[in-house]
Amino acid sequence: MSLLFSLYNPAQLYASGTHNLTLFQDTVQPIRSGDTLRFPISDRRGDFISGASTNTYNLKDPSNIRDSVVYDAITRRYIVYEKIGDRYYRVPTIYSFDEYWQMRNRQAEIEYFKKRANTTSLLNRNRFTRPKLSLSEGLFNRLFGNGKIEISPQGNVDITAGYQGQRIDNPTLPERARKNGGLDFNMNAQVNVNASIGGLNLITPAKTMKF
């Protein structure tokens, strides 16, 4: 197999009268510096106690990172170590006794109020939620027999509608004031409900309602 390569010299093409040269610009995108993530992940500043990240998108430390806090009884100071295996990957941080416990107490107080706020928000969200009653089929059948529910309402409704008015022939009154009246509407309802749940019969007494 033979390959044929054609090499053209731009100067020779211009001298020969060929001017149709198309110049293409470089399409390589420039490399942008900086973090290009939609939610940038930033490294914490300080040790894992004073500079603990609160961003939920940040990844947790791998298992080979060992964090420890050692108390030096001679100098009464706390030393924070952060290692990868047996090597330090951050400079140890030293706190005095008072500094360390002031920081820990402040963190515990913030965590306490955060939990209280979450609990209050949860209670307010579920304030109007009705509790669900869960009954198994076996328990329901032992209480009421089979699981068949029947409801049969019975009764009657009497409706009376009419017009009631009067006319007063008093010449001293205006024409509109001589006539007055309105609709007369009455309704009586008598209802009772017969219900059965399994083998248990529930009979409600008849009730009469007037409107």
Helices and strands as residue ranges (DSSP letters): H 10-15, E 65-72, E 77-84, E 87-88, E 93-96, H 97-125, H 137-144, E 149-167, G 176-178, E 179-197, E 200-203, E 207-210
